[in-house]
């Protein structure tokens, strides 16, 4: 076991999942990966360690990112949630949850910065009804 923070990454697009996992591993995070909500629920149930952050795509077949966040928070209430989406309006789907959001595509540095901000700042965006104010900066940088 390592003492790294563990992130569960969920995306139904294999290429996105591969890239995000590689970015986070390069930033020294311990990464679990799932290609569906159902797989993520199984992984979470079978994983004995702490999952510090769920990083999930918003729109996926069967279980959406917000639904997955709600389900996993029941058994892991201290887990942070950050959602990502590549379609216009994706941020509106997470508005009521008060969770962090980043738009795809993003540059690796911005993803790592935002993940660290979600993990290491007070719970201002973790279950309140306030939309997270940290800006992802888009892919311009």
C-alpha positions as CSV (number, residue, x, y, z in Angstrom):
1,X,0.0,0.0,0.0
2,X,1.1,3.5,-0.7
3,X,0.4,6.7,1.2
4,X,-0.6,8.4,-2.1
5,X,-4.0,9.9,-2.5
6,X,-6.3,7.6,-4.4
7,X,-8.5,8.8,-7.3
8,X,-11.2,6.7,-8.9
9,X,-11.4,7.9,-12.6
10,X,-14.5,7.0,-14.5
11,X,-15.1,7.7,-18.2
12,X,-16.8,5.6,-20.9
13,X,-14.5,6.9,-23.6
14,X,-11.4,4.7,-23.5
15,X,-9.1,7.3,-25.0
16,X,-10.1,9.9,-22.4
17,X,-9.8,7.4,-19.6
18,X,-6.3,6.4,-20.7
19,X,-5.1,10.0,-20.9
20,X,-6.6,11.1,-17.6
21,X,-5.2,8.1,-15.8
22,X,-1.7,8.8,-17.3
23,X,-1.8,12.5,-16.3
24,X,-2.8,11.6,-12.7
25,X,-0.2,8.8,-12.3
26,X,2.5,11.1,-13.6
27,X,1.4,13.6,-10.9
28,X,2.0,10.8,-8.3
29,X,-1.6,9.9,-7.5
30,X,-2.7,6.3,-7.0
31,X,-5.4,5.7,-9.7
32,X,-8.2,3.3,-10.0
33,X,-10.0,3.3,-13.3
34,X,-13.5,2.2,-14.5
35,X,-15.1,2.5,-17.9
36,X,-18.7,2.6,-16.5
37,X,-20.6,3.6,-13.4
38,X,-21.4,-0.1,-12.7
39,X,-17.7,-1.0,-12.9
40,X,-16.9,2.0,-10.6
41,X,-19.4,0.8,-8.0
42,X,-17.9,-2.7,-8.0
43,X,-14.4,-1.3,-7.7
44,X,-15.4,1.0,-4.8
45,X,-17.1,-1.9,-3.0
46,X,-14.0,-4.2,-3.5
47,X,-11.4,-1.6,-2.6
48,X,-10.4,-1.7,1.1
49,X,-8.4,1.6,1.1
50,X,-9.5,5.2,1.1
51,X,-10.7,6.7,-2.2
52,X,-10.0,10.4,-1.8
53,X,-11.6,11.6,-5.0
54,X,-14.1,10.4,-7.6
55,X,-13.3,12.0,-11.0
56,X,-16.1,11.1,-13.3
57,X,-17.5,12.0,-16.7
58,X,-20.9,13.6,-16.5
59,X,-22.7,11.8,-19.3
60,X,-22.3,8.0,-19.4
61,X,-24.7,5.2,-20.3
62,X,-26.6,3.6,-17.4
63,X,-25.2,5.7,-14.5
64,X,-24.3,9.4,-15.0
65,X,-21.4,11.0,-13.1
66,X,-23.7,12.9,-10.7
67,X,-25.7,9.7,-10.0
68,X,-22.5,7.8,-9.4
69,X,-21.2,10.5,-7.1
70,X,-24.4,10.3,-5.0
71,X,-24.3,6.5,-4.8
72,X,-20.6,6.3,-3.8
73,X,-20.9,9.1,-1.3
74,X,-23.4,6.9,0.7
75,X,-20.6,4.4,1.4
76,X,-17.7,6.8,1.3
77,X,-19.0,10.1,2.7
78,X,-15.5,11.7,3.0
79,X,-14.7,11.1,-0.7
80,X,-14.5,14.3,-2.7
81,X,-16.3,14.5,-6.1
82,X,-15.1,16.2,-9.3
83,X,-17.0,15.9,-12.5
84,X,-15.8,16.5,-16.1
85,X,-17.7,17.0,-19.4
86,X,-16.9,17.8,-23.0
87,X,-20.4,19.0,-23.9
88,X,-21.9,22.4,-23.6
89,X,-24.0,22.7,-20.5
90,X,-22.2,19.9,-18.7
91,X,-21.6,22.2,-15.8
92,X,-25.3,22.8,-15.4
93,X,-25.9,19.2,-14.7
94,X,-23.6,19.4,-11.6
95,X,-24.8,22.8,-10.4
96,X,-27.2,21.4,-7.9
97,X,-24.7,19.0,-6.4
98,X,-22.2,21.7,-5.5
99,X,-19.3,19.5,-6.8
100,X,-16.2,20.6,-8.6
101,X,-16.4,20.6,-12.4
102,X,-13.8,20.8,-15.2
103,X,-14.6,21.2,-18.9
104,X,-13.0,18.8,-21.5
105,X,-10.6,19.2,-23.2
106,X,-8.2,20.4,-20.5
107,X,-4.5,20.7,-20.3
108,X,-2.8,18.3,-17.9
109,X,-1.5,21.1,-15.6
110,X,-5.0,22.5,-15.1
111,X,-6.4,19.0,-14.3
112,X,-3.7,18.4,-11.7
113,X,-4.1,21.9,-10.2
114,X,-7.9,21.5,-9.9
115,X,-7.6,17.9,-8.5
116,X,-5.2,19.2,-5.8
117,X,-7.5,22.2,-5.1
118,X,-10.5,19.8,-4.6
119,X,-8.4,17.5,-2.4
120,X,-6.7,20.2,-0.3
121,X,-9.2,23.0,0.2
122,X,-12.1,23.2,2.6
123,X,-15.3,21.4,1.6
124,X,-16.7,24.5,-0.1
125,X,-17.8,22.4,-3.1
126,X,-18.5,19.0,-1.6
127,X,-22.2,18.6,-1.1
128,X,-23.2,22.2,-0.5
129,X,-25.7,23.8,-2.9
130,X,-23.0,26.3,-4.0
131,X,-21.5,25.7,-7.4
132,X,-17.8,25.3,-7.3
133,X,-16.1,28.6,-8.1
134,X,-12.7,27.2,-9.0
135,X,-12.2,27.9,-12.7
136,X,-10.8,25.2,-14.9
137,X,-9.4,27.8,-17.3
138,X,-10.5,25.8,-20.3
139,X,-7.9,24.5,-22.8
140,X,-6.5,27.9,-23.8
141,X,-3.4,27.6,-21.6
